[in-house]
Amino acid sequence: MPLDPHVRRFVSMLAAGGGSSLAGTPVEARRAALAQLLQLGGPPPPMQRTVDQSIPGPGPGGVLPIRVYDPLGSLPTPAPGLVYFHGGGWVAGSIDTHDAIARALAAAGACRVVSVGSRLAPEHRFPAAVQDARAAVSYLAAHAADFDLDAHRLGVCGDSAGGTLAALTCQHLARTGSFRPVVQLLLCPILDCAPAANAGRDFSGGDPVDRATLEHDLEHYLPPGVDPDDERLSPLSATDLAGLPPTLIHTAECDPLRTDGERYQRRLQEAGVPVTYRCHPGMIHLFYGLGGVIPYARRALEAIGADLRRALA
């Protein structure tokens, strides 16, 4: 798996700075490192408007922060929409750190994006973030008119650990029959939290994501006694995937988490769910958020946006 030349240069730069492994570091360092990394995204796409709001949520205070993005140009009324959950290993990331990615999805997908800020561990361990994600999608679907969204053209998206939340939410909605998104979009998703999953992941491809970082995040995310194979935690542990919405999965060739996306694609196909799978050559985890140092990321986002536009049409 040869790294893209710009990716190789970026990975070498990280190594020269001490590497990216977070084994043994406090969560505050994890959060600061991710925020610093995502400053390499390059100039974010301009928006027609962004609005910070809140919606009811299950956590303390009873609210969840959201940010609504409208791309340049006119959207139909009501507009196609995408509910987006940011990555960060369930312990890091926020609406602000992933602002540029949300903007890129709105611009490339020609849709209104609603970015949701879910609770983070270890202050709020599993299942807090999962509960937040379910509550956010259910509320936005039920109150789509309040946000000028077309409930019949509303998708769910997540990247990395946000992909876990998106996939789990879509599985929950399929089981309950309460709402069916028109599409789920998963970007380099984490779909298996079981310790054995790392045995099937290739950490030799040069990706900055390593075994220690994944274990660090799970250590802080999981409360004692929770089975990592629980299907409420690991989307790949679900026994029944029937009824899920059409799915778009984008992975990176040199990302050790690529196998999660590959396995989910096969499981979805076996369940009769329409799925489009794209593996981006020479790329690493989170490449789509690093357009300032990886030029290919901008082209990839256009491809992701094209898939999204077709799904929301």
Buried (B, 14 or more C-beta within 10 A) or exposed (E): BEBBEBBBEBBEEEEEEEEBBBEEBEBEEBBEBBBEBBEBBBEBBEBBEBEEEEBEBBBEEEEBBBBBBBBEEEBEEBBBBBBBBBBBBBBBBBBBBBBBBBBBBBBBBBBBBBBBBBBBBEEBBBBBBBBBBBBBBBBBBEEBEEBBBBBEBBBBBBBBBBBBBBBBBBBBBBBEEEBBBBBBBBBBBBBBBBEEBBEEBEEEBBBBBBBBBBEBBBEBBBEEEBEBBBBBBBBBBBEEBEBBBBBBBBBBBBBBBBBBBBBBBEBBBEBEBEBBBEBBEBBBBBBBBBBBBBBBBBEBBEEBBEBBBEBBE
